Amino acid sequence: MNRLLGWRGWNLSATQLFYLLKWEAGTPPMVDDVLVAHLHKMRSWARELFWFASCNGLDHAWQARDVEPGERALLNPWVFHQLKEAVSGLNERGCRAAIQAIAEAEGRDGAQRMLGESIEVDFDSDLCRRMETGSSTMSLPAEAFSGEERERVMDKLQTALAMIDAAAPLAGRLIRNATRTIICRKHSLDILAAETDPNDIGELRILNPQLDRYTVVDLVDTLIHESLHNFFAMYELQHGSFVAYQQSARLRPVSPWSGNPIPYNAFTHAILIYFALFHFYLKLYPSGAEFDRSRVESLLAKCARGFRLENLDACLRECGASPSWLFDLYRVMSDDVRAAYA
């Protein structure tokens, strides 16, 4: 392992983040510490919920509970969603919904399809089929997968995760820490999409993964990209947003990758994620894995293209008062990518 470098004005988290997203330098503690802190917060929220329910007699079945929910239940994305709702405004309805979510998560029989031993792949549960207006994956009615389609999706996901583990084991570790459920949705419209939602930390949603044009390499990209969103959501839940809410809401820089104006915090995530994807593809390309090399070349070029100095400089000038370490991190990442991809 090469000697680590530090930069004036950077805090330890920024330094860890830089090396974590290069998928090297051993195992930065951050990759596990963020999960540990998230789990601690879930336990704290659950204790608060049970105390409130017990004091108010909301559910007699839970008043005598002396065993905390297990880790799998507390890291369930829907449990997070309901706990967050409940503790943000304690009331009977919210408490009952959160308690029910925990009970259902603990009562699952473990027979679900699993990826990497810890990630549930959901094709047909009620939660999987729910509708969400404005979602790129869940705003269309869910259609049923055939048995053959489910097997095809599982084979592609397993191949994708194995490819990630082989090329960058640290990336595989982050995926397992940050993502707990993959929601697979099918619709007859020929649309491919993937997303996460910070209100459902740990959930990764994919639309039409059964289609042939949703390739293994595309699923590799999805697993890393969306798991990083989950990871950053956990980090920001503990430490606050990378940038101030008022600044994020006011500024919408144009993404050098998509060409679309996006909120400043989403722009920050994009820089970090495309830096991570760039370094992953640098590791994948010379490996002996079987994949569509032209597709990887295209993705590598896309990641690098966004780090052209003039594009980032224009965005940074528009953003103005970024935290100093964040501004410096952008610059160092840009220099790093341009040096590696002339």
N, C-alpha and C positions, 0 to 999 in steps of 0.2 A: 504494500500500500504506500502511495506517495505521501510525503509530508503535507499536512493540511496547511492551508493559508488562511489568514484572517484579514479583515479589512477594517480600517479605522471607522469607528462609528457603528459597526455592526454589533448587534447583540448575539448571544449564543444561539438563539433560535434561528436567526437569519443565516448564520454560518452552517448550522445543521441542515437547514432547508436547502441550501445551495448544494451541499454534497449528497443529501438524500435524493434529490431530483436528478443527480448524475448517476444514481444507482451504483455507487462505489464507496470507497473509504469505510470499509467495515459496515457496521450497523449503527447509524446515528441513533442515540437513545430516543429521539423524538418519535420514531416510527412506532415504538411500543408505548411510550409515555403518553402520547395523545389518547390512545385507546384506554389506558389505565385511568386517566383523568376523566374520560367520558363515562366509563363504567362507574367510577366513584360518584359522579354527579347523578347517574341514574339511580344508584342505591340511595342517595340522599333524597332525591325526589320521591322514591317509593316509600321511604320511612316517613316523610312528611305527609304523604297521602294516607298511609295506614293510620298514622296518629290522628289526622283530621277525621277520617272515617270512623275510627273507634270512639273518639270523643263525641261524635254527633250521631252515633248509632245508625250509620248509613247502610251498613251491611253486616249483620250479625255473624255471618260465616267468616268474616275477616277480622273480627275484633280480637279473637283469641290467637291470631296468627303469630307464631314466635320464630318462624323460619323465613329468612329473606328470600325473595325470588332468585332463581338461579341466573347465572351469567347469560345463558342463551336467551332467556326471557327478557332480561333487562336490555340486551343488545338488539332485540327485535325492533325493526323500524316502526311498526304500528304501535308498539308499546311506547317507544319514544314519542311518537306523535301525540298519543293520548295523555301521557304523563306531562308533557310540555303544556298541553292545553289545560290540564287539571290544575297544575301548580301555578299557572299564570293568573288564574282567577278561581279560587277554590269555591266549588258549589256542588250540590248533590249530584246533578247530572254528570258533570265532568269527572267526579270521583268514581261514580259507578261505571262510567265508560272506561276509565283507566284500569280499574280493578278487573273488569271483564276482559280487557285486552291482555293483562298479565296472566289471568287464569287460563285463557285460551292458548297463550304462548307456552305456558308451562305444561298444558295438557296435550300438546301435539305429540304424536306417537313416535316421532323420529323416523318414520318410513318415507318421508319426502325425498325427492330427488336431490342429491347433494353434490356440490362442486367443491373440490379441494377440502373436503371433510367438514367445512364449517359454513358454506354458503348454500342456502336453500334456493332451488330453482323452482319457481311457482308458475304453473301453467293455467290453473283453473280455480283457485280459491275465490271466495267472495271478494277478498281484498284485491286480488289480481284483476278481477272483472269490474271493479268500481270505476265510475266515470269521474273525470276531473276536467272541468271547463278550462281551456287555456293550456292544457298539457299537450305536448307534441306526441305523446305515446298513449295517453289514456282518455282523450277526448272523443275518440271513435269507439263505437260499440265493439266489445270483444267477441271474436269468433273462436270456435273450438278448434284446437289442434288435433290432428289425427295422431294415432299411436306412432306411425312412422315419422311424422313431423317432429314429435317430441324426441324420439331417439336421434333424429338427425341434428336437432338443436343441441342436445346433450353431448353428442359426439364432437360437434364443432366447438362447444364451450370447453370441453375437456382438452381438446387438442390445443386450443388457444391458451389456456392456463398453463399447460405443460410447456408450450413454447416460451411463455413469459418466464416460468421457473428456470428453464434452461439458460436463457439469455441473460436474465437479470433477476436472480433469486430475491433480492431486496424488493423488487417490484411485486413479485408474487406474495411476499410477506405483507406489504402494505395493502394489497387487494384483500387479503384474508382479514386483516385488522379492520378495514374501513367498510367493507361491504358484507352484509349478512343475508340479504335476500335479492334475488334477481327475478323481477317480474317480466314474464314473456307474454306479449300481446300479439294477436294475429288479426289482420283486417284484409279484406279483399283488395283494397286500394294498394297499388304498387308503391308503397312508401316505406323508407327505412328511417328509423329515428332511435335515439337513445337519450336518456336524461336522468338527472337526480333532482331531488327537492330537499332543501335544508330543513323543511318541516317533517321529513321522513328520513332522518339520517340513517344510513346503512342500507337503503333501498336503491337498487339500480334497475331502471326500466328500459326494456328493449322492444321495439315494434318490428314485427315480421322477421325475426331471426331465422325462420325456417326457409326463407327464400335463398336460392343459390347465389344471388348477387350479394347477399350478406355473407361475405367470405370469412374464413378463419382469421385472416389478417385484420379484417374490419372488426371482428370480435376482440382481437388482441387490443386494438386501438380503443374500443369501447370500454373494455374492462379496466384499462389503465386510466383513461381519461375520466370516466365517471367515478371510479374509486377515489381518484385524487379530489374530485369535488366533495365526496363524502368525508375524506380525510380533512380537507380544509374546513368543512362545516363543523366537524368535531373540534378542531383547533380554535375556530372563531367563537364557538359556544363557550369555551373556557377563557379566552383571552380578548374577546372582542374582535370586531371586523378589522381586516387589514387596513382599511381606510375608514374615515368617519362617515357615518350614515348620511349626514347632510351633504358631504362632498360627493358621495356615491350617487345620491339621488339627483344632484344638480348637474354633474358632469357625465356626458355620454361620448367618450372618445370612440373613434372608428377603429374597430379591431383590424390589425394588419393581416389577420388570417381569414376572417369571414367577409371583411368589407362592410360590416354592419355596425351602426352605432350601438354601443352597449353600456350599461351602468359601469361606473368606474370600478366597483368592487369585482364585477364580472370580468372586466378587463385585466385586473390584477390576477385573478384566477387563471385567465387565459395565458398570460405570460408564463406563469409557473408551470402550467400543464403542458404547453407546447415545448417548453424547455425540457421537461421530463420526457416527453414523447420523442423529441429529437435525440436525446441521449440513449433512449431505449433502442430506437431503430439503428443507431450507430453500433450498438452491441449485437443486435439481431442480424444485421446484414451480412457480416462475415462468418456467422455461425453456420453449422452444418445442417440446420433445420430446413425442411422442405416448405417453401412458401412461394407466393407469386412475387418474384424479385422486382418486377416492374412496378407492382403496387407499392412495395416498401420504398422503392426509389421515389415514387410520387409523393408518398406521405413524408418522407425525409425532407424532400425539397419544399413541401408545404410548410413544415415546421420551421425550416431555416429561413424561408422567405419572409416570415413575419418579424424576424430579428434584424432586418436591414436597418441600419442606424437611422436613416432619414425617416423611416416610418415610425420607429419608436420615439425618436426625438420629437416628432410632431405631436404624438399622443401625450408625451410627458410635458411639453410646453402648454398644452391645453389643460392638463390636469393641475399644473401649478403646484400647490403646497402639499405634495406627497410627504409622508414621513421620510426623513432623510435616509434611513437604512433601506427603505423600500425603493427609493429612487436609485440608490447605489446598487442595489441588487439587480434592478433592471439593466443597468449599464454593464455590470460584470457578466450577467447572463448573455447579453448581446455580444460582448467582446468574445466570450467563450464560444458561442455558436459560430460567429464569423471566422474565428481562428480554426475551428474544426471543419468548416464547410466553406471552403474558398469558392 
